[in-house]
């Protein structure tokens, strides 16, 4: 089968999940199409695809034509949280699977019945007509609409997923919601060499960072705060002589090195499987609380420490996991400014976090509190015994467990081939 694949252009989470799904389907022809940070990730992991169509830099019309041509020539479409790709696949009358790791996160201002009605009456004559029909939906509601329109819906387990799946069941739903465990690179995790000598004392994974608001050059106050803090981390923690800081902000010629008191932090971008190898053998691990990185860490048997939230989805994740050791231990901006207003909305909530990061970076008193409270979080984390860390891993594993995604996708594609 020829499978056209794409992912939501929002950080590295959706792209890494797409790569994980693709790598488990080597018997099929796998064609990636997309742009931006998602295409960067696909190009850095070319072994996951048979063809990569990077539409970055193309005129919008040309990029759309490339995508639609690929969809028309496909046997199946796989979209990781990219609602528009689902809508285009439906218009092209191609079977499409919507894969989602944030299924319980999406906020709805309209009733589910209204969204279901819009999906049922959506014109299939052209994408433009379909897009106009759904124009009143918010970005979150469009993702839910994509689930309703998709031939198959595959979601990663998380608190609230069971309840939302029950809500979506009913007339107008494309299929039942398949709940899976971790959507991660199983083969890559299996191949890590756990006996290798670690090069670093601490790994800090900031993820892809770039999304609908955050960028490497604008709305980047979080990164600028991180740059101010890293030398102080080196000064405050003698045991961290070599630190690796990795993620999207340090790719494409943006690598840099920080040095202080004879210690060093290297900031660079790693391929996914290189990162898994480093995470497997580095004693201490700090990460932005994205679900893919967290699932990978659990699979490696490593309990990480969450660093402060970059965007509203991180706030959602930490709240949902507050009853776990990971959730209780992680850094939060509320440690620094407990009463800072945070709108309960993806865009404006993320904008408020950007503003807060800027305030902390520029205000000497707030920065001192940030540094002190973060050190308290790190001190608690490094004091955890191996059995305590293992217990933290196990409680997350039980909470997030589900059917293997490979089994679900194999069944779906087998059904699609038969049809």
TORKOL-4160 file (C-alpha; in steps of 0.2 Angstrom, whole numbers, padded with zeros to 4 digits, m for minus):
419
<pt num="1" X="0000" Y="0000" Z="0000"/>
<pt num="2" X="0005" Y="0018" Z="m0003"/>
<pt num="3" X="0003" Y="0028" Z="0013"/>
<pt num="4" X="0004" Y="0047" Z="0013"/>
<pt num="5" X="0008" Y="0053" Z="0030"/>
<pt num="6" X="0009" Y="0070" Z="0038"/>
<pt num="7" X="0008" Y="0078" Z="0056"/>
<pt num="8" X="0003" Y="0094" Z="0064"/>
<pt num="9" X="0016" Y="0107" Z="0062"/>
<pt num="10" X="0017" Y="0111" Z="0081"/>
<pt num="11" X="0034" Y="0106" Z="0090"/>
<pt num="12" X="0042" Y="0089" Z="0088"/>
<pt num="13" X="0029" Y="0079" Z="0097"/>
<pt num="14" X="0017" Y="0075" Z="0082"/>
<pt num="15" X="0032" Y="0073" Z="0070"/>
<pt num="16" X="0040" Y="0061" Z="0081"/>
<pt num="17" X="0024" Y="0051" Z="0083"/>
<pt num="18" X="0022" Y="0050" Z="0065"/>
<pt num="19" X="0040" Y="0044" Z="0063"/>
<pt num="20" X="0036" Y="0031" Z="0076"/>
<pt num="21" X="0021" Y="0025" Z="0067"/>
<pt num="22" X="0030" Y="0025" Z="0050"/>
<pt num="23" X="0044" Y="0015" Z="0056"/>
<pt num="24" X="0033" Y="0001" Z="0061"/>
<pt num="25" X="0025" Y="m0001" Z="0044"/>
<pt num="26" X="0041" Y="m0005" Z="0033"/>
<pt num="27" X="0031" Y="m0017" Z="0022"/>
<pt num="28" X="0021" Y="m0002" Z="0015"/>
<pt num="29" X="0027" Y="0013" Z="0004"/>
<pt num="30" X="0028" Y="0028" Z="0016"/>
<pt num="31" X="0027" Y="0045" Z="0009"/>
<pt num="32" X="0029" Y="0061" Z="0020"/>
<pt num="33" X="0022" Y="0077" Z="0015"/>
<pt num="34" X="0023" Y="0093" Z="0025"/>
<pt num="35" X="0033" Y="0109" Z="0029"/>
<pt num="36" X="0040" Y="0119" Z="0044"/>
<pt num="37" X="0047" Y="0111" Z="0059"/>
<pt num="38" X="0038" Y="0094" Z="0055"/>
<pt num="39" X="0047" Y="0093" Z="0038"/>
<pt num="40" X="0064" Y="0097" Z="0048"/>
<pt num="41" X="0061" Y="0082" Z="0059"/>
<pt num="42" X="0056" Y="0071" Z="0044"/>
<pt num="43" X="0072" Y="0076" Z="0035"/>
<pt num="44" X="0082" Y="0072" Z="0050"/>
<pt num="45" X="0075" Y="0055" Z="0051"/>
<pt num="46" X="0074" Y="0050" Z="0033"/>
<pt num="47" X="0075" Y="0031" Z="0036"/>
<pt num="48" X="0057" Y="0032" Z="0042"/>
<pt num="49" X="0050" Y="0036" Z="0025"/>
<pt num="50" X="0052" Y="0030" Z="0007"/>
<pt num="51" X="0049" Y="0048" Z="0001"/>
<pt num="52" X="0050" Y="0065" Z="0009"/>
<pt num="53" X="0040" Y="0080" Z="0001"/>
<pt num="54" X="0045" Y="0095" Z="0010"/>
<pt num="55" X="0034" Y="0109" Z="0004"/>
<pt num="56" X="0043" Y="0123" Z="0015"/>
<pt num="57" X="0046" Y="0138" Z="0005"/>
<pt num="58" X="0035" Y="0133" Z="m0009"/>
<pt num="59" X="0021" Y="0146" Z="m0014"/>
<pt num="60" X="0005" Y="0141" Z="m0005"/>
<pt num="61" X="m0004" Y="0135" Z="m0021"/>
<pt num="62" X="0011" Y="0124" Z="m0026"/>
<pt num="63" X="0012" Y="0116" Z="m0009"/>
<pt num="64" X="m0007" Y="0112" Z="m0009"/>
<pt num="65" X="m0006" Y="0105" Z="m0027"/>
<pt num="66" X="0009" Y="0093" Z="m0021"/>
<pt num="67" X="m0001" Y="0088" Z="m0006"/>
<pt num="68" X="m0017" Y="0085" Z="m0016"/>
<pt num="69" X="m0009" Y="0075" Z="m0030"/>
<pt num="70" X="0000" Y="0064" Z="m0017"/>
<pt num="71" X="m0017" Y="0061" Z="m0008"/>
<pt num="72" X="m0026" Y="0056" Z="m0024"/>
<pt num="73" X="m0012" Y="0043" Z="m0028"/>
<pt num="74" X="m0013" Y="0036" Z="m0011"/>
<pt num="75" X="m0021" Y="0020" Z="m0004"/>
<pt num="76" X="m0022" Y="0026" Z="0014"/>
<pt num="77" X="m0018" Y="0042" Z="0023"/>
<pt num="78" X="m0011" Y="0044" Z="0041"/>
<pt num="79" X="m0012" Y="0061" Z="0050"/>
<pt num="80" X="m0005" Y="0064" Z="0067"/>
<pt num="81" X="m0016" Y="0078" Z="0073"/>
<pt num="82" X="m0016" Y="0087" Z="0057"/>
<pt num="83" X="m0034" Y="0091" Z="0054"/>
<pt num="84" X="m0032" Y="0099" Z="0037"/>
<pt num="85" X="m0024" Y="0084" Z="0030"/>
<pt num="86" X="m0039" Y="0073" Z="0036"/>
<pt num="87" X="m0051" Y="0085" Z="0028"/>
<pt num="88" X="m0041" Y="0085" Z="0011"/>
<pt num="89" X="m0041" Y="0066" Z="0012"/>
<pt num="90" X="m0059" Y="0065" Z="0015"/>
<pt num="91" X="m0062" Y="0077" Z="0000"/>
<pt num="92" X="m0050" Y="0066" Z="m0010"/>
<pt num="93" X="m0061" Y="0051" Z="m0005"/>
<pt num="94" X="m0046" Y="0042" Z="0003"/>
<pt num="95" X="m0047" Y="0031" Z="0019"/>
<pt num="96" X="m0038" Y="0041" Z="0033"/>
<pt num="97" X="m0032" Y="0037" Z="0050"/>
<pt num="98" X="m0032" Y="0051" Z="0063"/>
<pt num="99" X="m0018" Y="0048" Z="0076"/>
<pt num="100" X="m0019" Y="0059" Z="0092"/>
<pt num="101" X="m0009" Y="0060" Z="0108"/>
<pt num="102" X="m0019" Y="0075" Z="0115"/>
<pt num="103" X="m0036" Y="0068" Z="0113"/>
<pt num="104" X="m0043" Y="0073" Z="0130"/>
<pt num="105" X="m0034" Y="0091" Z="0128"/>
<pt num="106" X="m0045" Y="0099" Z="0114"/>
<pt num="107" X="m0057" Y="0112" Z="0121"/>
<pt num="108" X="m0074" Y="0114" Z="0114"/>
<pt num="109" X="m0084" Y="0130" Z="0114"/>
<pt num="110" X="m0098" Y="0122" Z="0103"/>
<pt num="111" X="m0107" Y="0107" Z="0107"/>
<pt num="112" X="m0101" Y="0090" Z="0101"/>
<pt num="113" X="m0118" Y="0088" Z="0092"/>
<pt num="114" X="m0116" Y="0104" Z="0083"/>
<pt num="115" X="m0098" Y="0098" Z="0077"/>
<pt num="116" X="m0106" Y="0082" Z="0072"/>
<pt num="117" X="m0119" Y="0090" Z="0062"/>
<pt num="118" X="m0106" Y="0101" Z="0053"/>
<pt num="119" X="m0096" Y="0085" Z="0049"/>
<pt num="120" X="m0111" Y="0076" Z="0042"/>
<pt num="121" X="m0116" Y="0090" Z="0030"/>
<pt num="122" X="m0098" Y="0095" Z="0025"/>
<pt num="123" X="m0097" Y="0096" Z="0006"/>
<pt num="124" X="m0085" Y="0084" Z="m0002"/>
<pt num="125" X="m0084" Y="0094" Z="m0019"/>
<pt num="126" X="m0068" Y="0103" Z="m0015"/>
<pt num="127" X="m0057" Y="0107" Z="0000"/>
<pt num="128" X="m0061" Y="0125" Z="m0002"/>
<pt num="129" X="m0080" Y="0121" Z="0000"/>
<pt num="130" X="m0076" Y="0110" Z="0015"/>
<pt num="131" X="m0065" Y="0123" Z="0023"/>
<pt num="132" X="m0078" Y="0136" Z="0021"/>
<pt num="133" X="m0091" Y="0125" Z="0029"/>
<pt num="134" X="m0080" Y="0122" Z="0044"/>
<pt num="135" X="m0073" Y="0140" Z="0045"/>
<pt num="136" X="m0083" Y="0144" Z="0061"/>
<pt num="137" X="m0074" Y="0130" Z="0071"/>
<pt num="138" X="m0059" Y="0134" Z="0082"/>
<pt num="139" X="m0042" Y="0125" Z="0079"/>
<pt num="140" X="m0046" Y="0113" Z="0093"/>
<pt num="141" X="m0064" Y="0110" Z="0087"/>
<pt num="142" X="m0057" Y="0106" Z="0070"/>
<pt num="143" X="m0046" Y="0092" Z="0077"/>
<pt num="144" X="m0061" Y="0084" Z="0085"/>
<pt num="145" X="m0070" Y="0086" Z="0068"/>
<pt num="146" X="m0056" Y="0077" Z="0060"/>
<pt num="147" X="m0059" Y="0063" Z="0072"/>
<pt num="148" X="m0077" Y="0062" Z="0067"/>
<pt num="149" X="m0073" Y="0063" Z="0049"/>
<pt num="150" X="m0059" Y="0051" Z="0048"/>
<pt num="151" X="m0061" Y="0032" Z="0043"/>
<pt num="152" X="m0051" Y="0027" Z="0059"/>
<pt num="153" X="m0047" Y="0036" Z="0075"/>
<pt num="154" X="m0031" Y="0031" Z="0085"/>
<pt num="155" X="m0028" Y="0040" Z="0102"/>
<pt num="156" X="m0014" Y="0038" Z="0114"/>
<pt num="157" X="m0020" Y="0034" Z="0132"/>
<pt num="158" X="m0020" Y="0049" Z="0145"/>
<pt num="159" X="m0032" Y="0054" Z="0159"/>
<pt num="160" X="m0049" Y="0060" Z="0151"/>
<pt num="161" X="m0047" Y="0049" Z="0135"/>
<pt num="162" X="m0059" Y="0036" Z="0140"/>
<pt num="163" X="m0072" Y="0049" Z="0144"/>
<pt num="164" X="m0070" Y="0059" Z="0128"/>
<pt num="165" X="m0070" Y="0043" Z="0117"/>
<pt num="166" X="m0087" Y="0039" Z="0125"/>
<pt num="167" X="m0093" Y="0056" Z="0121"/>
<pt num="168" X="m0088" Y="0054" Z="0103"/>
<pt num="169" X="m0097" Y="0037" Z="0101"/>
<pt num="170" X="m0113" Y="0038" Z="0091"/>
<pt num="171" X="m0120" Y="0043" Z="0074"/>
<pt num="172" X="m0109" Y="0053" Z="0064"/>
<pt num="173" X="m0093" Y="0045" Z="0070"/>
<pt num="174" X="m0082" Y="0038" Z="0057"/>
<pt num="175" X="m0077" Y="0023" Z="0068"/>
<pt num="176" X="m0074" Y="0018" Z="0086"/>
<pt num="177" X="m0059" Y="0026" Z="0094"/>
<pt num="178" X="m0044" Y="0014" Z="0096"/>
<pt num="179" X="m0035" Y="0018" Z="0113"/>
<pt num="180" X="m0017" Y="0014" Z="0112"/>
<pt num="181" X="m0002" Y="0014" Z="0123"/>
<pt num="182" X="0014" Y="0024" Z="0119"/>
<pt num="183" X="0016" Y="0030" Z="0101"/>
<pt num="184" X="0035" Y="0030" Z="0101"/>
<pt num="185" X="0049" Y="0022" Z="0091"/>
<pt num="186" X="0049" Y="0004" Z="0099"/>
<pt num="187" X="0063" Y="m0002" Z="0088"/>
<pt num="188" X="0074" Y="0013" Z="0092"/>
<pt num="189" X="0071" Y="0010" Z="0110"/>
<pt num="190" X="0075" Y="m0008" Z="0109"/>
<pt num="191" X="0091" Y="m0005" Z="0100"/>
<pt num="192" X="0099" Y="0007" Z="0113"/>
<pt num="193" X="0115" Y="0002" Z="0121"/>
<pt num="194" X="0112" Y="0003" Z="0140"/>
<pt num="195" X="0130" Y="m0002" Z="0144"/>
<pt num="196" X="0138" Y="0013" Z="0135"/>
<pt num="197" X="0148" Y="0025" Z="0145"/>
<pt num="198" X="0139" Y="0041" Z="0147"/>
<pt num="199" X="0147" Y="0057" Z="0139"/>
<pt num="200" X="0136" Y="0069" Z="0149"/>
<pt num="201" X="0131" Y="0071" Z="0167"/>
<pt num="202" X="0114" Y="0079" Z="0163"/>
<pt num="203" X="0102" Y="0079" Z="0148"/>
<pt num="204" X="0090" Y="0093" Z="0145"/>
<pt num="205" X="0077" Y="0090" Z="0132"/>
<pt num="206" X="0068" Y="0106" Z="0127"/>
<pt num="207" X="0058" Y="0098" Z="0112"/>
<pt num="208" X="0054" Y="0106" Z="0096"/>
<pt num="209" X="0048" Y="0122" Z="0104"/>
<pt num="210" X="0041" Y="0130" Z="0089"/>
<pt num="211" X="0022" Y="0130" Z="0087"/>
<pt num="212" X="0008" Y="0142" Z="0082"/>
<pt num="213" X="0015" Y="0156" Z="0093"/>
<pt num="214" X="0032" Y="0151" Z="0099"/>
<pt num="215" X="0047" Y="0153" Z="0087"/>
<pt num="216" X="0066" Y="0153" Z="0088"/>
<pt num="217" X="0067" Y="0171" Z="0084"/>
<pt num="218" X="0051" Y="0179" Z="0090"/>
<pt num="219" X="0040" Y="0175" Z="0105"/>
<pt num="220" X="0056" Y="0167" Z="0111"/>
<pt num="221" X="0056" Y="0173" Z="0129"/>
<pt num="222" X="0057" Y="0156" Z="0136"/>
<pt num="223" X="0072" Y="0152" Z="0126"/>
<pt num="224" X="0081" Y="0168" Z="0131"/>
<pt num="225" X="0077" Y="0164" Z="0149"/>
<pt num="226" X="0084" Y="0146" Z="0147"/>
<pt num="227" X="0100" Y="0154" Z="0139"/>
<pt num="228" X="0102" Y="0165" Z="0155"/>
<pt num="229" X="0099" Y="0151" Z="0167"/>
<pt num="230" X="0111" Y="0138" Z="0159"/>
<pt num="231" X="0127" Y="0146" Z="0165"/>
<pt num="232" X="0119" Y="0147" Z="0182"/>
<pt num="233" X="0115" Y="0129" Z="0182"/>
<pt num="234" X="0133" Y="0125" Z="0179"/>
<pt num="235" X="0138" Y="0137" Z="0193"/>
<pt num="236" X="0125" Y="0129" Z="0205"/>
<pt num="237" X="0128" Y="0111" Z="0202"/>
<pt num="238" X="0146" Y="0105" Z="0203"/>
<pt num="239" X="0141" Y="0087" Z="0198"/>
<pt num="240" X="0135" Y="0093" Z="0181"/>
<pt num="241" X="0152" Y="0095" Z="0173"/>
<pt num="242" X="0145" Y="0091" Z="0155"/>
<pt num="243" X="0127" Y="0095" Z="0151"/>
<pt num="244" X="0119" Y="0092" Z="0134"/>
<pt num="245" X="0104" Y="0103" Z="0130"/>
<pt num="246" X="0095" Y="0097" Z="0114"/>
<pt num="247" X="0080" Y="0102" Z="0104"/>
<pt num="248" X="0073" Y="0111" Z="0089"/>
<pt num="249" X="0080" Y="0128" Z="0094"/>
<pt num="250" X="0098" Y="0121" Z="0092"/>
<pt num="251" X="0097" Y="0114" Z="0075"/>
<pt num="252" X="0100" Y="0122" Z="0057"/>
<pt num="253" X="0116" Y="0131" Z="0062"/>
<pt num="254" X="0110" Y="0137" Z="0079"/>
<pt num="255" X="0121" Y="0126" Z="0090"/>
<pt num="256" X="0130" Y="0135" Z="0104"/>
<pt num="257" X="0140" Y="0131" Z="0120"/>
<pt num="258" X="0139" Y="0139" Z="0137"/>
<pt num="259" X="0154" Y="0138" Z="0149"/>
<pt num="260" X="0155" Y="0142" Z="0168"/>
<pt num="261" X="0167" Y="0138" Z="0182"/>
<pt num="262" X="0176" Y="0125" Z="0171"/>
<pt num="263" X="0160" Y="0116" Z="0166"/>
<pt num="264" X="0151" Y="0116" Z="0149"/>
<pt num="265" X="0134" Y="0114" Z="0142"/>
<pt num="266" X="0133" Y="0109" Z="0123"/>
<pt num="267" X="0116" Y="0115" Z="0115"/>
<pt num="268" X="0113" Y="0105" Z="0099"/>
<pt num="269" X="0100" Y="0096" Z="0089"/>
<pt num="270" X="0100" Y="0076" Z="0089"/>
<pt num="271" X="0092" Y="0064" Z="0078"/>
<pt num="272" X="0078" Y="0055" Z="0087"/>
<pt num="273" X="0087" Y="0039" Z="0090"/>
<pt num="274" X="0103" Y="0048" Z="0095"/>
<pt num="275" X="0093" Y="0057" Z="0108"/>
<pt num="276" X="0085" Y="0040" Z="0114"/>
<pt num="277" X="0103" Y="0033" Z="0116"/>
<pt num="278" X="0109" Y="0048" Z="0127"/>
<pt num="279" X="0093" Y="0047" Z="0137"/>
<pt num="280" X="0095" Y="0029" Z="0141"/>
<pt num="281" X="0113" Y="0031" Z="0149"/>
<pt num="282" X="0113" Y="0049" Z="0156"/>
<pt num="283" X="0110" Y="0048" Z="0175"/>
<pt num="284" X="0099" Y="0064" Z="0176"/>
<pt num="285" X="0086" Y="0070" Z="0163"/>
<pt num="286" X="0076" Y="0086" Z="0163"/>
<pt num="287" X="0063" Y="0088" Z="0149"/>
<pt num="288" X="0049" Y="0100" Z="0143"/>
<pt num="289" X="0034" Y="0090" Z="0148"/>
<pt num="290" X="0028" Y="0084" Z="0131"/>
<pt num="291" X="0020" Y="0068" Z="0130"/>
<pt num="292" X="0031" Y="0059" Z="0117"/>
<pt num="293" X="0047" Y="0063" Z="0127"/>
<pt num="294" X="0039" Y="0057" Z="0143"/>
<pt num="295" X="0033" Y="0041" Z="0135"/>
<pt num="296" X="0050" Y="0038" Z="0128"/>
<pt num="297" X="0058" Y="0041" Z="0145"/>
<pt num="298" X="0046" Y="0029" Z="0153"/>
<pt num="299" X="0050" Y="0015" Z="0141"/>
<pt num="300" X="0068" Y="0018" Z="0144"/>
<pt num="301" X="0065" Y="0016" Z="0163"/>
<pt num="302" X="0070" Y="0034" Z="0167"/>
<pt num="303" X="0061" Y="0046" Z="0178"/>
<pt num="304" X="0064" Y="0063" Z="0171"/>
<pt num="305" X="0061" Y="0080" Z="0179"/>
<pt num="306" X="0049" Y="0092" Z="0170"/>
<pt num="307" X="0056" Y="0109" Z="0167"/>
<pt num="308" X="0044" Y="0124" Z="0166"/>
<pt num="309" X="0030" Y="0125" Z="0154"/>
<pt num="310" X="0033" Y="0132" Z="0137"/>
<pt num="311" X="0014" Y="0132" Z="0131"/>
<pt num="312" X="m0003" Y="0128" Z="0137"/>
<pt num="313" X="m0003" Y="0110" Z="0133"/>
<pt num="314" X="0012" Y="0108" Z="0145"/>
<pt num="315" X="0001" Y="0116" Z="0159"/>
<pt num="316" X="m0013" Y="0103" Z="0154"/>
<pt num="317" X="m0001" Y="0089" Z="0155"/>
<pt num="318" X="0006" Y="0093" Z="0172"/>
<pt num="319" X="m0011" Y="0096" Z="0180"/>
<pt num="320" X="m0017" Y="0079" Z="0173"/>
<pt num="321" X="m0002" Y="0070" Z="0181"/>
<pt num="322" X="m0002" Y="0080" Z="0197"/>
<pt num="323" X="m0005" Y="0064" Z="0207"/>
<pt num="324" X="0011" Y="0056" Z="0201"/>
<pt num="325" X="0028" Y="0058" Z="0207"/>
<pt num="326" X="0033" Y="0066" Z="0190"/>
<pt num="327" X="0018" Y="0078" Z="0191"/>
<pt num="328" X="0022" Y="0084" Z="0209"/>
<pt num="329" X="0041" Y="0085" Z="0207"/>
<pt num="330" X="0041" Y="0096" Z="0190"/>
<pt num="331" X="0046" Y="0114" Z="0189"/>
<pt num="332" X="0031" Y="0126" Z="0186"/>
<pt num="333" X="0030" Y="0145" Z="0183"/>
<pt num="334" X="0018" Y="0146" Z="0198"/>
<pt num="335" X="0033" Y="0142" Z="0209"/>
<pt num="336" X="0039" Y="0159" Z="0204"/>
<pt num="337" X="0023" Y="0170" Z="0202"/>
<pt num="338" X="0009" Y="0160" Z="0210"/>
<pt num="339" X="m0005" Y="0173" Z="0206"/>
<pt num="340" X="0000" Y="0176" Z="0187"/>
<pt num="341" X="m0016" Y="0175" Z="0177"/>
<pt num="342" X="m0016" Y="0161" Z="0165"/>
<pt num="343" X="m0031" Y="0160" Z="0153"/>
<pt num="344" X="m0038" Y="0143" Z="0151"/>
<pt num="345" X="m0035" Y="0144" Z="0132"/>
<pt num="346" X="m0022" Y="0136" Z="0121"/>
<pt num="347" X="m0017" Y="0152" Z="0112"/>
<pt num="348" X="m0019" Y="0165" Z="0125"/>
<pt num="349" X="m0013" Y="0154" Z="0139"/>
<pt num="350" X="0003" Y="0151" Z="0129"/>
<pt num="351" X="0005" Y="0170" Z="0126"/>
<pt num="352" X="0003" Y="0172" Z="0145"/>
<pt num="353" X="0017" Y="0160" Z="0148"/>
<pt num="354" X="0028" Y="0169" Z="0135"/>
<pt num="355" X="0025" Y="0186" Z="0144"/>
<pt num="356" X="0029" Y="0178" Z="0161"/>
<pt num="357" X="0045" Y="0170" Z="0155"/>
<pt num="358" X="0050" Y="0188" Z="0148"/>
<pt num="359" X="0046" Y="0196" Z="0165"/>
<pt num="360" X="0056" Y="0183" Z="0175"/>
<pt num="361" X="0071" Y="0185" Z="0163"/>
<pt num="362" X="0071" Y="0204" Z="0165"/>
<pt num="363" X="0067" Y="0206" Z="0183"/>
<pt num="364" X="0082" Y="0202" Z="0195"/>
<pt num="365" X="0070" Y="0198" Z="0209"/>
<pt num="366" X="0059" Y="0186" Z="0199"/>
<pt num="367" X="0074" Y="0178" Z="0191"/>
<pt num="368" X="0083" Y="0175" Z="0208"/>
<pt num="369" X="0067" Y="0166" Z="0214"/>
<pt num="370" X="0066" Y="0156" Z="0198"/>
<pt num="371" X="0084" Y="0150" Z="0200"/>
<pt num="372" X="0081" Y="0146" Z="0218"/>
<pt num="373" X="0065" Y="0137" Z="0216"/>
<pt num="374" X="0071" Y="0127" Z="0201"/>
<pt num="375" X="0086" Y="0122" Z="0211"/>
<pt num="376" X="0075" Y="0116" Z="0225"/>
<pt num="377" X="0066" Y="0105" Z="0212"/>
<pt num="378" X="0082" Y="0098" Z="0205"/>
<pt num="379" X="0089" Y="0095" Z="0223"/>
<pt num="380" X="0073" Y="0084" Z="0227"/>
<pt num="381" X="0075" Y="0075" Z="0210"/>
<pt num="382" X="0093" Y="0071" Z="0212"/>
<pt num="383" X="0090" Y="0065" Z="0230"/>
<pt num="384" X="0078" Y="0052" Z="0224"/>
<pt num="385" X="0084" Y="0034" Z="0226"/>
<pt num="386" X="0084" Y="0021" Z="0212"/>
<pt num="387" X="0069" Y="0012" Z="0219"/>
<pt num="388" X="0059" Y="0029" Z="0221"/>
<pt num="389" X="0063" Y="0033" Z="0203"/>
<pt num="390" X="0058" Y="0016" Z="0197"/>
<pt num="391" X="0041" Y="0018" Z="0207"/>
<pt num="392" X="0038" Y="0034" Z="0198"/>
<pt num="393" X="0041" Y="0026" Z="0181"/>
<pt num="394" X="0029" Y="0012" Z="0185"/>
<pt num="395" X="0015" Y="0023" Z="0191"/>
<pt num="396" X="0016" Y="0033" Z="0175"/>
<pt num="397" X="0017" Y="0016" Z="0165"/>
<pt num="398" X="0001" Y="0010" Z="0173"/>
<pt num="399" X="m0008" Y="0026" Z="0170"/>
<pt num="400" X="m0004" Y="0028" Z="0152"/>
<pt num="401" X="m0004" Y="0010" Z="0146"/>
<pt num="402" X="m0014" Y="0003" Z="0131"/>
<pt num="403" X="m0014" Y="m0008" Z="0116"/>
<pt num="404" X="0002" Y="m0007" Z="0106"/>
<pt num="405" X="0000" Y="0005" Z="0092"/>
<pt num="406" X="0008" Y="m0007" Z="0079"/>
<pt num="407" X="m0006" Y="m0019" Z="0082"/>
<pt num="408" X="m0019" Y="m0006" Z="0080"/>
<pt num="409" X="m0012" Y="0001" Z="0064"/>
<pt num="410" X="m0009" Y="m0017" Z="0057"/>
<pt num="411" X="m0027" Y="m0021" Z="0059"/>
<pt num="412" X="m0033" Y="m0004" Z="0052"/>
<pt num="413" X="m0022" Y="m0006" Z="0036"/>
<pt num="414" X="m0027" Y="m0024" Z="0034"/>
<pt num="415" X="m0045" Y="m0018" Z="0034"/>
<pt num="416" X="m0041" Y="m0004" Z="0022"/>
<pt num="417" X="m0032" Y="m0016" Z="0010"/>
<pt num="418" X="m0047" Y="m0028" Z="0010"/>
<pt num="419" X="m0059" Y="m0014" Z="0007"/>
